[in-house]
Each structure stands twice: as C-alpha cells, then as structure tokens.
C-alpha cells in the first residue's frame, strides 16, 4: 500500500484486508481504493464511496446514498455512492 497518513483511510483498508490485496492511490484530492487491482471505492473527507453498477445502483439510490462529485470546479459525478 502507498504511504497514507489518513487514519480513516488506514482503518478502512485494514477492515477490508481479508478481501484481498488493498491498495490506495491519491486521486482528485481524495483516495482511490483497489482490491486485487480492481478500482472499487473512493474515500473523500472521511466518507467511503462504493462503486455502483447495474446490480447495485437501484439499491444504493433507494437507500439515499449520494454520488461522489469530482471537486474539479465543474459538475461531474461518478458511479460511486456514499
């Protein structure tokens, strides 16, 4: 795992460690999480956003999960939900 000084990110990745090799990369001022090379989550401001797809998107929206918005100055959302 890359050197990470964020306690929330470290704790989150430790909890997920039994799932496989968890790797963290910094991206758009947040952290991208990979499990065995698959990008599956973003952590920003101590909020974890999980990747949504055709199987999970409806459930995420029904639970009121908000999408991750890239903090780039222009409105852009990704398929990752808090």
C-alpha positions in Angstrom: 0.0 0.0 0.0 1.2 3.5 -0.8 2.2 5.7 2.2 -1.0 7.0 3.6 -1.2 9.4 6.6 -5.0 9.5 6.9 -6.3 7.5 9.9 -9.7 6.9 8.4 -8.3 5.5 5.2 -5.9 3.3 7.1 -8.7 1.9 9.3 -11.0 1.4 6.3 -8.3 -0.5 4.4 -7.4 -2.6 7.4 -11.1 -3.7 7.8 -11.1 -4.7 4.1 -7.8 -6.5 4.1 -9.4 -10.0 4.4 -11.0 -9.4 0.9 -7.6 -9.3 -0.9 -4.7 -7.0 -1.6 -6.0 -3.5 -0.8 -4.0 -0.7 -2.5 -4.6 3.1 -2.0 -3.8 5.8 -4.6 -4.3 9.6 -4.1 -6.7 11.0 -6.8 -8.6 14.3 -7.3 -7.7 15.3 -3.7 -9.2 12.0 -2.4 -8.1 8.4 -2.2 -8.9 5.6 -4.7 -9.1 2.1 -3.3 -8.2 -1.1 -5.3 -8.7 -4.7 -4.3 -6.5 -7.1 -6.3 -6.1 -4.4 -8.9 -9.9 -3.6 -9.3 -10.9 0.0 -8.5 -13.9 -0.3 -6.2 -14.1 2.8 -3.8 -13.2 6.4 -3.3 -12.6 7.9 0.2 -13.1 11.7 0.5 -13.5 13.7 3.7 -13.9 10.5 5.7 -16.7 9.3 3.5 -16.4 6.0 1.6 -18.0 5.9 -1.8 -18.5 2.4 -3.2 -18.6 1.6 -7.0 -22.2 1.3 -8.3 -23.2 -0.9 -11.2 -26.3 -2.4 -12.8 -26.7 -4.8 -9.9 -26.3 -2.2 -7.0 -27.3 1.2 -8.4 -31.0 0.9 -7.6 -30.3 -0.3 -4.1 -27.8 2.5 -3.5 -30.3 5.1 -4.7 -33.2 3.6 -2.6 -31.0 3.9 0.5 -30.5 7.5 -0.3 -26.7 7.1 -1.0 -25.3 10.2 -2.6 -23.0 10.0 -5.6 -19.4 11.2 -5.4 -18.9 14.5 -7.2 -15.4 15.3 -8.5 -14.2 18.5 -6.9 -12.9 20.0 -10.1 -14.9 23.2 -10.4 -17.3 21.7 -12.9 -20.2 19.4 -12.0 -19.2 15.8 -12.7 -20.4 12.8 -10.9 -19.1 9.2 -10.9 -20.8 5.9 -10.3 -19.6 5.8 -6.7 -22.0 6.2 -3.8 -21.6 7.1 -0.1 
